Amino acid sequence: MAAAARGRLGANAKRDVMVRIAISQTAFEAIAKTLPLGSVGYENAVNEKGERLISIERRMLDKLNSYRRAGESYSDVILRLAAEGGK
């Protein structure tokens, strides 16, 4: 395999890595209601703050971070985008 092709595969593999983030129950529900029934996977437990732990692809986390404003949590971003119609 050519070096350039290996580099592209490596970059894609890094973006597709799953990462865990904590979001509020309200943010979780805002996401869940946009997805087909039964398609939402999550950990049943909540953390010490009462937040849900969810796994998302690194590239989705990067996108979520691009929408964040100063002082916003991931939950804040999700709820703002949901209120704006998911732009």
KEZABA-973840 format. One record per residue (C-alpha): residue number from 1; residue in one letter; z, x, y. Coordinates in steps of 0.1 Angstrom, whole numbers, plus 5000, padded with zeros to 4 digits. Each point is the difference from the previous one (the first is absolute). Layout:
<fimis>
+-----+------+------+------+------+
! seq ! type !    w !    u !    v !
+-----+------+------+------+------+
! NUM !    a !    Z !    X !    Y !
...
+-----+------+------+------+------+
</fimis>
This chain:
<fimis>
+-----+------+------+------+------+
! seq ! type !    w !    u !    v !
+-----+------+------+------+------+
!   1 !    m ! 5000 ! 5000 ! 5000 !
!   2 !    a ! 4991 ! 5013 ! 5035 !
!   3 !    a ! 5029 ! 5012 ! 5022 !
!   4 !    a ! 4991 ! 4974 ! 5026 !
!   5 !    a ! 5001 ! 4972 ! 4975 !
!   6 !    r ! 5034 ! 5012 ! 4987 !
!   7 !    g ! 5013 ! 5000 ! 5035 !
!   8 !    r ! 4989 ! 4964 ! 5006 !
!   9 !    l ! 5016 ! 4989 ! 4968 !
!  10 !    g ! 5033 ! 5017 ! 5009 !
!  11 !    a ! 5000 ! 4984 ! 5034 !
!  12 !    n ! 4994 ! 4965 ! 4985 !
!  13 !    a ! 5027 ! 5006 ! 4974 !
!  14 !    k ! 5025 ! 5008 ! 5027 !
!  15 !    r ! 4991 ! 4968 ! 5019 !
!  16 !    d ! 5004 ! 4979 ! 4969 !
!  17 !    v ! 5035 ! 5012 ! 4992 !
!  18 !    m ! 5025 ! 4972 ! 4999 !
!  19 !    v ! 5030 ! 5002 ! 5024 !
!  20 !    r ! 5030 ! 4978 ! 5003 !
!  21 !    i ! 5012 ! 4985 ! 5033 !
!  22 !    a ! 5027 ! 4975 ! 5009 !
!  23 !    i ! 4992 ! 4969 ! 5019 !
!  24 !    s ! 5019 ! 4969 ! 5009 !
!  25 !    q ! 4999 ! 4969 ! 4979 !
!  26 !    t ! 4982 ! 4982 ! 5028 !
!  27 !    a ! 4973 ! 5027 ! 5001 !
!  28 !    f ! 4997 ! 4999 ! 4962 !
!  29 !    e ! 4995 ! 4962 ! 5001 !
!  30 !    a ! 4973 ! 5004 ! 5028 !
!  31 !    i ! 4981 ! 5023 ! 4977 !
!  32 !    a ! 5006 ! 4980 ! 4968 !
!  33 !    k ! 4986 ! 4968 ! 5014 !
!  34 !    t ! 4967 ! 5017 ! 5008 !
!  35 !    l ! 4994 ! 5010 ! 4963 !
!  36 !    p ! 4991 ! 4981 ! 4969 !
!  37 !    l ! 5029 ! 4985 ! 4981 !
!  38 !    g ! 5013 ! 5025 ! 4975 !
!  39 !    s ! 4984 ! 5031 ! 5016 !
!  40 !    v ! 5030 ! 5013 ! 5018 !
!  41 !    g ! 5020 ! 5028 ! 4983 !
!  42 !    y ! 5033 ! 5011 ! 5014 !
!  43 !    e ! 5034 ! 5012 ! 4989 !
!  44 !    n ! 5024 ! 4972 ! 4995 !
!  45 !    a ! 5029 ! 5019 ! 5016 !
!  46 !    v ! 5006 ! 5004 ! 5037 !
!  47 !    n ! 5014 ! 5030 ! 5018 !
!  48 !    e ! 5033 ! 5002 ! 5019 !
!  49 !    k ! 4983 ! 4984 ! 5030 !
!  50 !    g ! 4987 ! 4970 ! 4980 !
!  51 !    e ! 4964 ! 5013 ! 5002 !
!  52 !    r ! 4974 ! 4998 ! 4972 !
!  53 !    l ! 4986 ! 5031 ! 4986 !
!  54 !    i ! 4962 ! 4998 ! 4995 !
!  55 !    s ! 4974 ! 5025 ! 4988 !
!  56 !    i ! 4968 ! 5004 ! 5020 !
!  57 !    e ! 4972 ! 5025 ! 4999 !
!  58 !    r ! 5004 ! 5029 ! 5024 !
!  59 !    r ! 4968 ! 4990 ! 5018 !
!  60 !    m ! 5015 ! 4966 ! 5007 !
!  61 !    l ! 5032 ! 5016 ! 5014 !
!  62 !    d ! 4978 ! 5022 ! 5022 !
!  63 !    k ! 4983 ! 4969 ! 5013 !
!  64 !    l ! 5033 ! 4982 ! 5005 !
!  65 !    n ! 5013 ! 5031 ! 5020 !
!  66 !    s ! 4969 ! 4998 ! 5022 !
!  67 !    y ! 5010 ! 4965 ! 5011 !
!  68 !    r ! 5036 ! 5010 ! 5007 !
!  69 !    r ! 5012 ! 4999 ! 5036 !
!  70 !    a ! 5029 ! 5020 ! 5013 !
!  71 !    g ! 5033 ! 4989 ! 4985 !
!  72 !    e ! 4983 ! 4976 ! 4974 !
!  73 !    s ! 5011 ! 5000 ! 4964 !
!  74 !    y ! 4975 ! 4993 ! 4972 !
!  75 !    s ! 5013 ! 4964 ! 4999 !
!  76 !    d ! 4995 ! 4996 ! 5037 !
!  77 !    v ! 4963 ! 5011 ! 4997 !
!  78 !    i ! 4994 ! 4977 ! 4970 !
!  79 !    l ! 5016 ! 4970 ! 5018 !
!  80 !    r ! 4981 ! 5007 ! 5032 !
!  81 !    l ! 4966 ! 5003 ! 4982 !
!  82 !    a ! 5008 ! 4968 ! 4980 !
!  83 !    a ! 5007 ! 4982 ! 5033 !
!  84 !    e ! 4967 ! 5013 ! 5015 !
!  85 !    g ! 4981 ! 4987 ! 4970 !
!  86 !    g ! 4998 ! 5033 ! 4980 !
!  87 !    k ! 4976 ! 5017 ! 5023 !
+-----+------+------+------+------+
</fimis>
